[in-house]
Amino acid sequence: MGASFVIALREGIEAALIVSIILAYLKQLEATDRSRLVWWGTGLAVAISAAVGIAVFAAGAEFEGRTEEIFEGLVTLAAVAVLTWMIFWMRRQGARIRSELQEKVDTALVTGGLALAGLAFFAVLREGIETALFLFAAAQGTAVEGTEVAPAAQLAGAALGLAVAIVLGVLLYRGGIRMNLRSFFRVTGWILIVVAAGLFAYSLHELQEAGWIPILEAHA
């Protein structure tokens, strides 16, 4: 539950931060009438992300035996790769997010309404699909054979993390709180590196069980 909470909280904060920066900049430009386009793009991205998450979990439930091990191993390995890349990308690009988003908003306002909706859509969709992959990997990596308790706990942790992220996002936008986002992303990055290590071990175990990695089996 802890891993999924941190994953959902961090990804949710990233998405909320992106949306709040766009909305705040539109307010600064006195173009708040365009805000509804941002919300349309955000809502569509959330819906598609949820559909992707449901599809991934449903696909995993359909497979059995060696096919299940391969599917879970590959999806978890992909989640580890994206998670690790995301941590280091945020460390390099975090300080430039605001200025880059504002430049994109300027361009979108000139191009047209759909461009502004698309900016919010693709930014939030990326975070949403990442979250779906991470949660599936975390749920499978902590599952106990023959029970659904661990996956259910992971989903509960994710729901709590997203709820906290939404509340914090609203407060950040309205100026109700101040957060040291650099420290937040640094600390959660350290935690997620440990989570990624555990998921990497799980993915190797599943691929070894499936016979895709026929070495070091005695040490798995």
N, C-alpha and C positions, 0 to 999 in steps of 0.2 A: 504493500500500500504506500509505503514511504517513497519508493522510487517513482511510482506513477504520479504521486502528488507533486514531487519536485519537477518532473518532466512537464506535466500539465501547467503548473504554476509558471515555469519559465517560458514555455511556448506561448501561454496565454498572455503573459506580460509583454512579450515581444509583439504579439498581434495587437494588443491594446495600445501599446506605445506607438505603433505605426499609425493606427486609426486616429489616436489623439493628436499626433503631430500634424496629420493631414487636416483634421477638423480645426485645430488651433490656427493653422496657417490660413485656412479659408476665412476664419473669423478675422484674422489680422488684415486680410485683403478685402474685407467687407463683402465676401462672396458666400455668405452662409446659406444662401438659397441653393447652392450646389451641394450642400451637406447631404441631402437625401440621396444623391447619386453615390456618395461614399457608403451610406448605409445599405443601399441596394447591393452594391458590389460585395460588401462585407457579409451580408446575409446570405447571398448566393454561395460565397466561398465556404461559409460555415456549413451550409446544407450539403454541398458536395463533399466536404471533408468528412462529415458524419456518414455519408453514403459509402465513401471509400473505406472508412473504419469498419462499418458493418459488413461490407463485402469481404474484407480481409479476414475478419473473425469468422464469418460464415464459411469461407473457403477453407480455412484451417480446420473447422469442425467437420468438414466433409471428407477430408483425407484420412487414411488409416495406414498403419504399418510403415513401410519404408517411404512411401510417398509423403506421409505426414512428417516424417523426420526430415526429409529433404526440403519440403516446403517451409517448415518452421526454422530449419537451419539457415536457409538462404534468406528468408525475410528478416530474421534476427541479425544475420551478418550485414545485410543492407542497412538495417536500422543503426547498427554500430558504426558503419562507415559514415552515414549521414549525421549521426549524433556527434561523432568526433570532429567532422568537418565543420559543423555548425558552431561548436565551442570555439575552435580556433578562428573561424571567420568572424565571430562576434568580437573576439579580442582585438582583431586587426581593424575591423570596420565600424565598431560600435560608435566611435566619436564622430563619424561622418554620416550617420544615418539621417539625422535631422536635415542637414544641408542638402543631401542627395534627394530626399523626399520632397523638400521644398522646390528644388529645381524641376522635379518630375511633375509636381502640381502646376507649376507655371506653364510647363509645356502642355499639360493636359487641358488647362483652361483655354489655351489658344486653339488646341486641336478640336475640342468638343466634349460634350457631356459623357459620352461613352468611354472616352479615354480616362476620365477621372474615376468613373466606376470601375474600369479595368485596372487602374492602379491599385485601388483598395482590394479588388477581387484577387489579383495574382499575389499580392503581398500576404494577404490573410490565408489564401489557399495553400501557399507554401508551408506556412506554419501549421495549418490544419492537417495536411497530409503527413508532415513530419511527425506530428503528435499521434496520428493513427498508427503509423509504423512503430513508433517507440512504445506505445501502450500495448500493442500486440506482442512485441518482443518481451516487454516486461512481464506481461501476464503469463506467457508461455514459459519464460525463464524461471518463474517462481511457482509455477503450478505443481501440485502434488498429484502423482499418478492416481487416477481413480476418483478424484474429487474436483469440484469446481470452486472450492472456497477461495483459493489464491487468486484466480482470474477475477472473481467477483470483488474481492478486496481491492485489487488493482484498479478496477473500473470505479469503485467508490472513491478511492484516493484521487483518481483523475477528475472526477466530478467535483470534488472538494477543491482541488487545485485550480480548476477553471473558474469556479465560483469566486474564489479569493482573488484570482487574476482580474476578473470582471470588476469587482468592487474596487480594487486598487487602481485599475485603469480609469474608472469614472472619477475617483478622488484625485488622481494625478491630473486629469484633464481640467477639472474644476478648481484645481489649486488647493484642495482640501488637505493634502499631505505633500511632503517632499521626501523623495527617496534618492539615496545615492545609488543610481542605477549601475554605475561602474562596479561598486562593491557587490551589489546584488548579483550581477552576471558573473563576477569572478568567483564568488562563493558557490553559487549553484553550478558553475562550470567544474569546480573541483569535485563536487558531489557526483555530477553526471559522468565524469571520467571514471570514477569507481564503478558506477552503474554500467557504463559501457564495457569495462573490463569483465564484469560478471556476465553480461550478455554475450560477449565474445567467447567466453569459455563455454557457455551453453550452446552457442551456434556450432562450435567445433565438436562438442559432444554429440549433437544431433547428426552432424555430417559423418562423424566416425561411426555412429550406430547404423547409418544408412550405407556405410561402406565407401563413401566418397573420399574419405581421408584414411587410408589403410595403414597409417603409421602412428606410433605412439599410443596405440589403443590401450596398452597396459597402464598408461599413466593418465588416461582421460578421467 
